[in-house]
Amino acid sequence: MSTVITVVGNLVRDPELKDFGSGKLAKLRLASTERIQTPEGGWKDGDTAFYDVVCWRTLAENVTKSLSKGSKVIVHGKLNYR
């Protein structure tokens, strides 16, 4: 069973493009920090979660051409964990 999620965050490093016989694959590392509202009405940073993201085929090529370390991204897809 897989869960579909949406994560907003920043890239930790430049995407890596790998070429396989059947197509291309891009690997991304995403950091997402939770924002918590304080009782006084202000905001503070919570815990940071790190996600390894994999893109395939045309999306993989577009990601490596258009994104770099520090880019703000929204990722929507299946969550698989080990």
Buried (B, 14 or more C-beta within 10 A) or exposed (E): EEEEEEBEBBBBEBBEBEEEEEEBBBBBBBEBEEEEEEEEEEEEEEEEEEBEBEBEEEEBBEBBEEBEEEBEBEBEBEEEEE
